[in-house]
Amino acid sequence: MNILEALRAESGTVCAVGAGGKKTTLYALAARAADGVAPETVVTASVRIPFFDSQVASVAVTEEPVSVLEQRIERETNSSATDGGWPLGLVPGRADEERYGGYDCETIDDIEDSGLADLVLVKADGARMRDFKAPADHEPQIPQRTDTVIPIASAHVVGEPLSTDLVHRPELVAEITGLEPGDEIRPTDVAAVLASERGGMKDVPEGATAVPLLNKIDDQSRRAVGTEIATELLERTSAVDRVVLARMIDDDPLVDVLE
């Protein structure tokens, strides 16, 4: 099994939420998919996303992404070779000096419905570079046609205090776990947030598959922590039947799959 199979990210629309490696995960999946199982892979966002031109073959800034895809497919169909433009980034424009904006969910659903992309990878919330989070009221922004949601957390938060140093919106994590500010984060706390409908399972569309990812499994100690989180997570919710342990920056990122 490879990382695409493990995360059920081989086709359709796949949204990454949570914290601790969303962008790294999306770019790693895009590179592997476009090189094999899903040649025509799109990377996009429903929220703001840092410039990622270096992570894809090309980026198209457009308010009409389906038209761009139609033109690209037509050009390739009429040519003896592709233009090497996959994976393709699609964004509506710049949000500021460092980030692109995101499409509304209906526009991303239109990309899925067009059938012009084999795989659509979506950054669906933000975490300000933290390793763990719970979502605010306005997030995540998950399109209804999503096939797979990947709620992400980093194993690095276990043993660390609940604070803004590593946690985005720690007060919301506290509401789910019962932790107080400064309390040590335990494996059971990470599992509780990922399993919660106020956490990792928030707004997962009916019919979509949720595959939690425990990232930054750097060594055997982190693997043991990840296994503990995954085991409890699987016990806490029937909405999850698989948890993936990985180190997404590696050439071969998959560490384990627990079911």
URCORKA-V319899 format. One record per residue. PHI is phi in whole degrees, -180 to 180 (999 if undefined). BURIAL is + if it has 9 or more other ideal C-beta (glycine too) atoms within 8 Angstrom, else -. D_LAST is the distance of its C-alpha to the last C-alpha in Angstrom with 2 decimals. Layout:
# URCORKA-V319899
{{PHI & BURIAL & D_LAST} {PHI & BURIAL & D_LAST}}
This chain:
# URCORKA-V319899
{{999 & - & 13.50} {-104 & - & 15.41} {-67 & + & 14.94} {-64 & + & 16.11} {-64 & - & 13.64} {-60 & + & 10.67} {-90 & + & 12.16} {52 & + & 13.33} {-124 & + & 16.75} {-92 & + & 18.78} {-164 & - & 21.09} {78 & + & 22.33} {-104 & + & 22.52} {-125 & + & 19.95} {-110 & + & 20.69} {-102 & + & 19.93} {-133 & + & 20.58} {95 & + & 20.64} {-153 & + & 22.02} {102 & + & 21.70} {137 & + & 21.78} {-60 & + & 21.94} {-65 & + & 24.87} {-57 & + & 23.76} {-64 & + & 20.49} {-61 & + & 22.54} {-69 & + & 25.11} {-65 & + & 22.80} {-66 & + & 21.07} {-61 & + & 24.57} {-63 & + & 26.04} {-72 & + & 23.47} {-67 & + & 23.45} {-65 & + & 27.24} {-92 & - & 27.64} {-160 & - & 25.74} {-72 & - & 23.58} {-136 & + & 25.17} {-56 & + & 28.68} {-99 & + & 29.91} {-105 & + & 27.65} {-113 & + & 28.83} {-115 & + & 28.11} {-150 & + & 29.38} {-155 & + & 29.08} {-105 & + & 29.72} {-137 & + & 30.88} {-66 & + & 32.99} {-143 & + & 31.74} {-57 & - & 33.56} {-50 & - & 35.39} {-131 & + & 33.09} {-55 & - & 35.61} {-74 & - & 34.92} {-97 & + & 31.22} {-133 & + & 31.94} {-70 & - & 34.66} {-161 & - & 36.62} {-124 & + & 36.64} {-107 & + & 38.51} {-95 & - & 39.85} {-157 & + & 40.48} {-87 & - & 40.60} {-128 & - & 40.07} {-63 & + & 36.92} {-66 & + & 36.89} {-63 & - & 40.47} {-62 & + & 39.58} {-65 & + & 36.83} {-59 & + & 39.31} {-65 & - & 41.89} {-67 & + & 39.58} {-65 & + & 38.36} {-62 & - & 41.97} {-63 & + & 43.18} {-70 & + & 40.68} {-63 & - & 41.44} {-91 & - & 45.11} {-118 & - & 44.70} {-79 & - & 44.25} {-148 & - & 41.64} {-75 & - & 39.23} {-91 & - & 40.36} {71 & - & 37.41} {-95 & - & 36.38} {-120 & + & 32.61} {-68 & + & 30.40} {-108 & + & 32.64} {-87 & + & 32.68} {-126 & + & 34.00} {-144 & + & 35.42} {-84 & + & 38.23} {156 & - & 40.22} {-85 & - & 40.52} {-90 & - & 39.77} {-162 & - & 41.63} {-74 & - & 42.64} {-125 & - & 39.13} {-137 & + & 36.80} {-82 & + & 36.51} {-81 & + & 36.12} {-117 & + & 33.39} {-79 & + & 33.77} {-71 & - & 33.50} {-63 & + & 30.47} {-64 & - & 32.69} {-67 & + & 33.78} {-68 & + & 30.27} {-61 & + & 29.67} {-63 & + & 32.88} {-62 & + & 31.55} {-61 & + & 28.54} {-66 & - & 30.92} {-66 & + & 33.34} {70 & - & 31.10} {-91 & + & 32.64} {-120 & + & 29.58} {-72 & + & 26.63} {-146 & + & 24.42} {-120 & + & 25.34} {-103 & + & 23.79} {-128 & + & 24.77} {-83 & + & 25.19} {-116 & + & 25.09} {-162 & + & 26.10} {-121 & - & 27.73} {-146 & + & 27.24} {53 & - & 30.40} {67 & - & 28.69} {-86 & + & 26.96} {-103 & + & 23.56} {-161 & + & 22.39} {-164 & + & 23.62} {-126 & + & 23.70} {-79 & + & 25.37} {-80 & - & 28.98} {-60 & - & 30.34} {-86 & - & 31.08} {-137 & + & 27.66} {-76 & + & 25.33} {-106 & + & 27.17} {-106 & + & 24.62} {-60 & + & 26.30} {-68 & - & 25.82} {-87 & + & 25.10} {-64 & + & 22.00} {-94 & + & 19.13} {-136 & + & 16.44} {-113 & + & 16.59} {-113 & + & 15.26} {-77 & + & 15.87} {-116 & + & 16.67} {-144 & + & 17.64} {-94 & + & 19.05} {-65 & + & 18.25} {-67 & + & 22.04} {-77 & + & 22.72} {-66 & + & 21.57} {91 & - & 24.82} {-97 & + & 26.95} {-75 & + & 29.15} {-74 & + & 28.51} {-156 & + & 31.09} {-73 & - & 31.82} {-62 & - & 31.67} {-121 & + & 27.90} {-120 & + & 26.98} {-89 & + & 28.09} {58 & + & 29.41} {-60 & + & 28.76} {-65 & - & 30.55} {-77 & + & 27.85} {-62 & + & 25.14} {-63 & + & 27.49} {-63 & - & 27.72} {-79 & + & 23.99} {-97 & + & 23.61} {83 & - & 27.12} {-69 & + & 27.78} {-104 & - & 31.34} {-53 & + & 32.52} {91 & - & 32.39} {-65 & - & 29.86} {-73 & - & 27.28} {-79 & + & 23.86} {-107 & - & 21.19} {-53 & + & 17.41} {-64 & - & 17.46} {-71 & + & 19.64} {-63 & + & 17.44} {-62 & + & 14.52} {-62 & + & 17.23} {-69 & + & 18.54} {-64 & + & 15.44} {-85 & + & 14.54} {-81 & + & 18.22} {-75 & - & 20.12} {-102 & + & 22.71} {-126 & + & 20.38} {-65 & + & 17.46} {-95 & + & 17.25} {-66 & + & 21.01} {60 & - & 22.53} {-67 & + & 19.51} {-62 & + & 21.42} {-59 & - & 20.99} {93 & - & 19.11} {-81 & + & 17.46} {-101 & - & 13.76} {-103 & + & 12.63} {-127 & + & 10.44} {-62 & + & 11.25} {-122 & + & 12.53} {-98 & + & 13.66} {-100 & + & 16.70} {62 & + & 19.45} {-83 & + & 17.53} {-88 & - & 20.92} {-158 & - & 20.91} {-66 & - & 19.39} {-64 & - & 20.27} {-66 & + & 18.45} {-64 & + & 15.36} {-64 & - & 15.56} {-63 & + & 16.06} {-61 & + & 13.15} {-64 & + & 10.81} {-64 & + & 12.69} {-62 & + & 12.44} {-62 & + & 8.71} {-61 & + & 8.46} {-70 & + & 11.30} {-60 & + & 10.33} {-65 & + & 7.46} {-77 & - & 10.32} {-80 & - & 12.91} {-142 & - & 12.25} {-82 & - & 11.35} {-75 & - & 12.11} {-124 & + & 8.75} {-119 & - & 5.62} {-157 & + & 4.50} {-128 & + & 6.55} {-107 & + & 8.89} {-106 & + & 11.39} {-156 & + & 14.70} {-128 & + & 18.46} {-68 & + & 19.66} {-83 & - & 23.26} {-80 & - & 22.66} {-63 & - & 23.62} {-119 & - & 20.26} {-76 & + & 18.07} {-72 & + & 14.52} {-101 & + & 13.65} {-164 & + & 9.97} {-130 & + & 6.57} {-109 & + & 3.80} {-131 & - & 0.00}}
